[in-house]
């Protein structure tokens, strides 16, 4: 896993829920990072990377690198997904809504 330079985080009570370091690189959309859009879709990619996005992403959306710790600090509710297996996605209709989890197919054609 790639990481960003270590920097401090203040996590909600209960500590760090993920099994990788807080400075692990993750992906998010510009809508989430710069515009404050809620995280409504989360992918735990087949290769172990995490994505936190506002909804269905299009080619026009800008993908940004963030650290997992900053993503968690911004959206503590993603802690519910910390044990979601690689190759799965979670979706909810609104902040505070129930996450629906399901596996998804690889986009690179591999099984």
Secondary structure, DSSP 8 states (H G I E B T S, - for coil): --B---------TT---SSS-TTBEEEEEHHHHHH-----EEEE-TTS-EEEESSS--TTS-EEEEEHHHHHHH-GGGGGGTT--TTEEEE-SSTT---EEEE---TTS--
